Amino acid sequence: MKAKNPDWIVFFAVVSLMGFGIIMVFSATSVTAYQKYDDSFHFLKRQVIWVALALGVMFFLMRIDYHKWFSTMWHPIGYLLFSLILLGAVLVFGVEINGSKRWLSAGGINFQVSEIAKLGMVMFTAWYLDKWKDHIRNFFVGLFPILTILAVVCVLILMEPDLGTTAVIGATCFVMLFAAGARVIHLGSLVAASAPLAVYAMLSEPYRRKRIFAFINPWEDPQGTGFHIIQSLYALGSGGLFGVGLGRSRQKFFYLPEPGTDFIFSVLGEELGLVGTSIVIGLYFLLAWRGLMIALRAQDLLGSMLAVGITTMITLQAIVNMGVVTGSLPVTGITLPFISYGGSSLVFMAIGIGLLLNISRYSNQ
């Protein structure tokens, strides 16, 4: 099939989100950057470099047929094995930040291993569903092998610990299995069986229990476990309809934790108000809508499942992040795709978008 133009709506939505990210990273981190590095532009300069790299990767992957990547060095089995090795390595050699070992360091640059594994699991699941599409409704022949691999990946990420990313990967793969035609009774039974394990995972660690209680009633301990979410709500409430003005956030002055990453949406809401947050949510909606349209029009099951997985992964991560900062979900360390500061998430999300745009170039009308 002759390649067509990519889906420009997806391209517009992603580039616009990256633009919001550059502006908000500077605004949200300038105070912290000056206090730590005596340079208000410290994080901005790094983010611009990461955005340029992400765009380059996205353009590169957009132009090469995804079938070629899946048959060469990017074969999903090799990519997944590489991800598993890194997930094991991070538990032993990882850089510990805020009590979690999620990063490996190379050349003075920290990169988050779970971002590699997240995309790797989506690619492997898409490839597996394409190869075993005739057996997907058989639990032991079709579902059990992929669920076993998913369990291994999730357990390794949970050991870092990173419950938020584990939940996103698990939910993304379940959506892909559902879209591929797996029996609802099988998936529903697995969800019911895993519910006690999920509850245990949330309550087994003291800090997770505190986050659950803070989510239920943050005002019970406003100076302790409830402090983060209360400050986030203050920021969003202060923004009103049009915001207090770009760069004029008060909560970023050491009230909000991680204002440039996990809670950047709070700063955005405070400075740009309901109008600004609505625009960002609208861009994610555009991305989700067009991603699913690409999945429906893909020329084969591989492209369709890959599009479903990439779109679901990005959309779920955005929903979880915005749910946390609005007090709708318990606090977890999930960044806002394309907007939060950080290279690992940005580059690997861009790889996913590059593949999605390439699928759109070979889609059916």
SULKAQUI-V35163 format. One line per field, one symbol per residue. psi: psi as a letter, one per 20 degrees, with the letter a starting at -180 (. if undefined). A space follows every 50 residues. Layout:
psi: ???
This chain:
psi: pppaqrohgggggghghhggggghggghihggghhhjkohjghgghhggh gggghggggghhipphhghijcikphggggggghghhghhhgjqpppkjq niqqpokjppqohhhghghhhggggggghghkhijhioghggggghhggg ggghgghhigqnhghggggghghhgggghijqphhggghgghhighhggg hhihpghhghhghhggnhihmhidhigghghghgghhhhbgiriqpijph himjgppliiehkhhggghghiahgghhgghhghggggghghhgghjqir hghghgggggggggggggggghhgijjiqqpqmpropigqqphgggghhh gghggghhhhhkrq.
